[in-house]
Amino acid sequence: MSPVAIAEENMNGPKNMDHKIPVGPITAGRSRKKSLATQLSKEGHGCPMGFVRPDLTSRCTWKANETKPDMKKGTQGPHSIDKSKDRMKIMPDVLYNIGNTPLVRINKISKTAGLKCELLAKCEFFNAGGSVKDRIALRMVEDAEKSGMLKAGDTIIEPTSGNTGIGLALAAAVKGYRCIIVLPEKMSNEKVATLRALGAEIVRTPTSASWDSPESHISVAQRLLAEIPNSIILDQYRNPGNPLAHYDTTAEEILEQCDGKVDMVIMGAGTGGTISGIGRKIKEKCPDCIVVGVDPLGSILAEPENLNRTEVSYYDVEGTGYDFIPTVLDRTVVDKWIKSNDKDSFIMARRLIREEGLLCGGSSGATMACAVQASQDLKPGQKCVALLADGVRNYMTKFLDDQWLADRDIIELKDEMTNWWAEEKVSSLELSAPLSILPSVAVEHAIDIMVKEGYDQLPVITESGKIVGVATMGSLKAKMLKGKVNATDPVEAASYNTFKKLNLDTTLSKLNRILDTEHFALVVHNQRLYTNQKDIQEREVIVGIVTDIDLLQYISRHEAGNGSDGSGSTSPRNSQQGSEKSN
Ligand SMILES: Cc1ncc(COP(=O)(O)O)c(C=O)c1O
């Protein structure tokens, strides 16, 4: 079938009814009749039309070289073939500036790494909306228009980590559709600002929500679909147009730019559309080329499975990695996976900017750091193409900011302050042991406990000692007053689960910087625990909560000359009042 033809068949797999659910997009339907998904899905997640999983078994039967394109008809199997638009002197609209991105030689980084091959960057941030996702957004919109699923006046809804949203919002702005983007809290404010400027409406969801929970961006988008008439989720996780956009254009451009001969291509994976589409075309036209996938530590897309084993549960690089395997990701075309980490990724992204002048984003750094590693054995004359997925515009207040990197221990800043206390450690502070509560305690009882004990924040800890969040006056107030939780709900639902952690060796200058933006930080200690005679587990134990008042009290007592008089540790109500700074 076509390349990527995700058409119909292959009913194997654990999800036995998958084949009866149409391939993406997901439509609410123009009539009031129950959609197919309503009849099929067992999981509801509060979506009246049922929950359509983003990891349904792929129905694609693509095999390299099997279905020949029909250039006259402009089809390949069940799919239409798209071509990169020619560079025009005057473009009819900005959507013509999607695709045809430049391939740029990496000079200094390649030399420093001692590479023999030619290292090249496919610069997707030059697309009109600033990322590789503009390609799939336009393709999915135009496919839906051609099939009649998307009509003037309709609403496009999409769950996305941001860049697909920007691509869709851009197409919607130019073509005149209403656009609603559902995106996790983690995604940068810069992406949100760009989306708003393009006229998109935005719904935020908790980053910690797993993909299949009712609060996930995927479930929330599907609930909106059921509520809004004439709306459509183009569904990048299952839409054949996602990998096809790259099969038809990105891969063809790379092949053309390399005169048909490329030895290694390397890129990150989110939905997997980019790597599946490029990988499939490359396997057909350049079968010896090695396809390398980059997956952040903390994600589970890489194979073999043991590569994904890690203690890391959160990463700051945006746009890649998932906690499920999206339908459009075809891992059979990936020869090798490399796991990336935040530190190497952001350092390389800064080098790409500083040394090569490429204004790329953090995941581009991840890809390039892995490319330098993967291409070590390539020979002179061979070519390695690394795909730089988005630009720095999305991250101006993130990895472009030295302070942001220092807060994450990615770089060390020379502290300009010469305060006597700057190099002292958190262990010098007199912290009271914190009181904690179980996740199941009701919100009303948590408030009673805070009042009785005089605490404004309580770590939420499971019976087995895992820290799952912090309930603060701010978090309870925010959720209760907005009607998001009731007094009888478990406190876990009203706690913050992104907060700063530090340890007893953290310097007071770093603590001071953290407290510039956070009301509190948890001081944790790693404890080793034998679970039987030979197995040992590492567990985080909270040794205290630190706030501005702890730091101020320490400094003022020492400056007054009565430093460690042991007279008073921090009172439980040790900071607070005022609005929450974290989250
Ligand atoms: C920022 C960003 N967006 C999108 C992608 C590609 O995502 P997908 O796998 O969904 O095609 C990448 C891959 O590196 C990325 O870094």
The ligand as an SDF file (V2000), in Angstrom:
LIG
                    3D

 16 16  0  0  0  0  0  0  0  0999 V2000
    9.9950   19.7380   19.1700 C   0  0  0  0  0  0  0  0  0  0  0  0
    9.6460   18.5260   18.3680 C   0  0  0  0  0  0  0  0  0  0  0  0
    8.4610   18.4200   17.7830 N   0  0  0  0  0  0  0  0  0  0  0  0
    8.1740   17.3270   17.0340 C   0  0  0  0  0  0  0  0  0  0  0  0
    9.0650   16.3110   16.8210 C   0  0  0  0  0  0  0  0  0  0  0  0
    8.7260   15.1350   15.9630 C   0  0  0  0  0  0  0  0  0  0  0  0
    7.6580   14.5560   16.4600 O   0  0  0  0  0  0  0  0  0  0  0  0
    6.8580   13.3950   15.8230 P   0  0  0  0  0  0  0  0  0  0  0  0
    7.5200   12.1440   16.2550 O   0  0  0  0  0  0  0  0  0  0  0  0
    5.5170   13.5930   16.4400 O   0  0  0  0  0  0  0  0  0  0  0  0
    6.8170   13.5230   14.3520 O   0  0  0  0  0  0  0  0  0  0  0  0
   10.2310   16.3870   17.4010 C   0  0  0  0  0  0  0  0  0  0  0  0
   11.1880   15.3560   17.1840 C   0  0  0  0  0  0  0  0  0  0  0  0
   12.3610   15.5320   17.4200 O   0  0  0  0  0  0  0  0  0  0  0  0
   10.5370   17.5030   18.2010 C   0  0  0  0  0  0  0  0  0  0  0  0
   11.7010   17.6150   18.7710 O   0  0  0  0  0  0  0  0  0  0  0  0
  1  2  1  0
  2  3  1  0
  2 15  2  0
  3  4  2  0
  4  5  1  0
  5  6  1  0
  5 12  2  0
  6  7  1  0
  7  8  1  0
  8  9  2  0
  8 10  1  0
  8 11  1  0
 12 13  1  0
 12 15  1  0
 13 14  2  0
 15 16  1  0
M  END
$$$$
